[in-house]
Amino acid sequence: MNTRTLTEPQRQTPVWGEYEVVVLGGGPAGMAAAVAAARAGRKTLLIERYGFLGGMGTAAGVTNFCGLHANVHGDIRQVVHGVADDLLQRIARLGGLNEPHGLFGKTVAQAYDTAAYKIAADDLLLSSGVEVLFHALAAGVVMDDARRVQALLVETKSGRFAVVGRTFIDASGDGDLAAWAGAPYALGDGAGNMLYPSTMFRLNGINPERAGKAWEVIPRLMLQAEAEGRYRFPRKTPIVRPQKSGIEWRVNLTQLANAQGNAMNGTDARELSEAEILGRRQIAEVAGFLREVPGFESAYIVDIAPQVGIRETRRVRGLYELSEADVLECASFDDTIGVNGWPLELHLKGDVEFRWPRIPESRGFNHLPYRMILPEGLDNVWVAGRCASMSHEAQSAARVTGACFVMGEAAGLAASLALKGASTAAAVDVVALQAGLEDNGAYLGRTW
Ligand SMILES: Cc1cc2nc3c(=O)[nH]c(=O)nc-3n(C[C@H](O)[C@H](O)[C@H](O)COP(=O)(O)OP(=O)(O)OC[C@H]3O[C@@H](n4cnc5c(N)ncnc54)[C@H](O)[C@@H]3O)c2cc1C
């Protein structure tokens, strides 16, 4: 990047509004946070750069909920409830939710249609009393002092505004707000590598009868095509699965590396641009191969996700960092706010590696402690979702949607409690928070 700088003229920034809770980001964490805060009676604004909600779940075409369920001593159970249930019911009413499908004989995931998700999410937020500001890109913060954020600066088509808040929830996925406010964070595994991004796409025109359980044969066909020298795939371990209508399948098979072979960095503007182009180039290649699979002969690319799928960028350091051992050993915490039942899913160079808790001997999930959503050094900010405080390995598990709903809902309710009297996020009465979450139907993992 060019090192030259310019001095911008000083400006008076108009105030968009003043809120009790300001949520940055409309992904699963941000939606759950905003709904929880608004339902607790707080004047809540959610800011989102796109014109729809869902985060990576819609913008990156994920189309599949992981982490809603866990393998509890051999029984597969839904372990994330609360706001998540309200969203699932709305998507189901629109006909956009699949029955859960099995994975590796160990757990299940649940696919959905992005169009139904977007409609359901609008309805969920508005009916809960959240004000939503779409097409607003957050670009900076104004601080009260070193520990408290006063306002979030947003760029919109109507100009630049300051959104003044008493509390802020960073659900940007990238820790944007927390990083601007000075919170410490880490990127990747310490050796410069984040989980590799992928661009998702969907194929239509598939013959469901002929395709059958094509996901079981595709890995072998890929090996064969590579051995014959006809294709070189960006990664192994393909995810090619049907949507609700069996003529449409989602494909998760790209992997986006920069010129050095490292994961494209989702906080680097230039690499993001390169990733978008590389993702579409890989899709053209992969789709060509998939047309060789029985049942896929007439398949065509019906949709490429609006943006490259980013799995990991900044992980903001909090008062507790969730670890790999916490996930694999199904850790318990006194300050549990809910659970993660997804294994480690490491998108490494050229492949995906899963690491599981002991199944069926263990209860199959770990608690998520309240402290992991409290950024170091900030008093009126919570960080929820894939940018919360986790090691690189633990993030590969608790970044999935189920855990993001959990963290978001807890952050929204905690902000509401903080406004009642506690002076800081860390001073919130955790017992009251847990009671409030359970009253709202959340599962905190205190049974089994
Ligand atoms: C390719 C891929 C496949 C995946 N597969 C699955 C899967 O099968 N199942 C599963 O459960 N999970 C999957 N995941 C993970 C999961 O989708 C995400 O980790 C999850 O969506 C994270 O939720 P979040 O709310 O923390 O952040 P995000 O979903 O990233 O949402 C953040 C939101 O904030 C907005 N935002 C960010 N910065 C700004 C800003 N400065 N101003 C305004 N708005 C901003 C974004 O537009 C976005 O809407 C996958 C992820 C990827 C990338």
The ligand as a MOL file (V3000), in Angstrom:
LIG
                    3D

  0  0  0     0  0            999 V3000
M  V30 BEGIN CTAB
M  V30 COUNTS 53 58 0 0 0
M  V30 BEGIN ATOM
M  V30 1 C -17.4370 -20.3330 3.6730 0
M  V30 2 C -17.9870 -20.4570 5.0420 0
M  V30 3 C -18.7410 -21.5700 5.3650 0
M  V30 4 C -19.3090 -21.7070 6.6170 0
M  V30 5 N -20.0940 -22.7750 6.8940 0
M  V30 6 C -20.8120 -22.7850 8.0250 0
M  V30 7 C -21.8210 -23.7520 8.2290 0
M  V30 8 O -22.0420 -24.6340 7.4080 0
M  V30 9 N -22.5630 -23.6480 9.3650 0
M  V30 10 C -22.3440 -22.6830 10.2960 0
M  V30 11 O -23.0690 -22.6030 11.2950 0
M  V30 12 N -21.3650 -21.7690 10.1460 0
M  V30 13 C -20.6240 -21.7840 9.0240 0
M  V30 14 N -19.6920 -20.8170 8.8250 0
M  V30 15 C -19.3770 -19.8790 9.9300 0
M  V30 16 C -20.4530 -18.8490 10.1990 0
M  V30 17 O -21.2440 -18.5490 9.0970 0
M  V30 18 C -19.8750 -17.5500 10.7070 0
M  V30 19 O -18.7560 -17.7770 11.4880 0
M  V30 20 C -20.9200 -16.7880 11.4800 0
M  V30 21 O -21.8260 -16.2650 10.5480 0
M  V30 22 C -20.2920 -15.6840 12.3000 0
M  V30 23 O -21.3190 -14.8870 12.8350 0
M  V30 24 P -21.0240 -13.4300 13.3730 0
M  V30 25 O -22.3470 -12.8500 13.7100 0
M  V30 26 O -19.9770 -13.5000 14.4100 0
M  V30 27 O -20.3530 -12.6530 12.1510 0
M  V30 28 P -20.7740 -12.5100 10.6320 0
M  V30 29 O -21.6870 -13.5840 10.2190 0
M  V30 30 O -19.4910 -12.3210 9.9020 0
M  V30 31 O -21.6040 -11.1440 10.6240 0
M  V30 32 C -20.9960 -9.8880 10.7670 0
M  V30 33 C -21.8930 -8.8370 10.1630 0
M  V30 34 O -21.3500 -7.5530 10.4070 0
M  V30 35 C -21.3740 -6.7650 9.2270 0
M  V30 36 N -20.2500 -5.8450 9.3040 0
M  V30 37 C -18.9430 -6.1640 9.4450 0
M  V30 38 N -18.2010 -5.0690 9.5210 0
M  V30 39 C -19.0410 -4.0240 9.4010 0
M  V30 40 C -18.8430 -2.6060 9.3920 0
M  V30 41 N -17.6300 -2.0550 9.5330 0
M  V30 42 N -19.9260 -1.8100 9.2400 0
M  V30 43 C -21.1740 -2.3480 9.0970 0
M  V30 44 N -21.4080 -3.6800 9.0980 0
M  V30 45 C -20.3480 -4.5040 9.2620 0
M  V30 46 C -21.2430 -7.7810 8.1210 0
M  V30 47 O -21.7630 -7.3000 6.8840 0
M  V30 48 C -22.0440 -8.9610 8.6630 0
M  V30 49 O -23.4030 -8.8990 8.3110 0
M  V30 50 C -19.0870 -20.6990 7.5990 0
M  V30 51 C -18.3220 -19.5780 7.2820 0
M  V30 52 C -17.7820 -19.4630 6.0280 0
M  V30 53 C -16.9890 -18.2380 5.7160 0
M  V30 END ATOM
M  V30 BEGIN BOND
M  V30 1 1 1 2
M  V30 2 1 2 3
M  V30 3 2 2 52
M  V30 4 2 3 4
M  V30 5 1 4 5
M  V30 6 1 4 50
M  V30 7 2 5 6
M  V30 8 1 6 7
M  V30 9 1 6 13
M  V30 10 2 7 8
M  V30 11 1 7 9
M  V30 12 1 9 10
M  V30 13 2 10 11
M  V30 14 1 10 12
M  V30 15 2 12 13
M  V30 16 1 13 14
M  V30 17 1 14 15
M  V30 18 1 14 50
M  V30 19 1 15 16
M  V30 20 1 16 17
M  V30 21 1 16 18
M  V30 22 1 18 19
M  V30 23 1 18 20
M  V30 24 1 20 21
M  V30 25 1 20 22
M  V30 26 1 22 23
M  V30 27 1 23 24
M  V30 28 2 24 25
M  V30 29 1 24 26
M  V30 30 1 24 27
M  V30 31 1 27 28
M  V30 32 2 28 29
M  V30 33 1 28 30
M  V30 34 1 28 31
M  V30 35 1 31 32
M  V30 36 1 32 33
M  V30 37 1 33 34
M  V30 38 1 33 48
M  V30 39 1 34 35
M  V30 40 1 35 36
M  V30 41 1 35 46
M  V30 42 1 36 37
M  V30 43 1 36 45
M  V30 44 2 37 38
M  V30 45 1 38 39
M  V30 46 1 39 40
M  V30 47 2 39 45
M  V30 48 1 40 41
M  V30 49 2 40 42
M  V30 50 1 42 43
M  V30 51 2 43 44
M  V30 52 1 44 45
M  V30 53 1 46 47
M  V30 54 1 46 48
M  V30 55 1 48 49
M  V30 56 2 50 51
M  V30 57 1 51 52
M  V30 58 1 52 53
M  V30 END BOND
M  V30 END CTAB
M  END
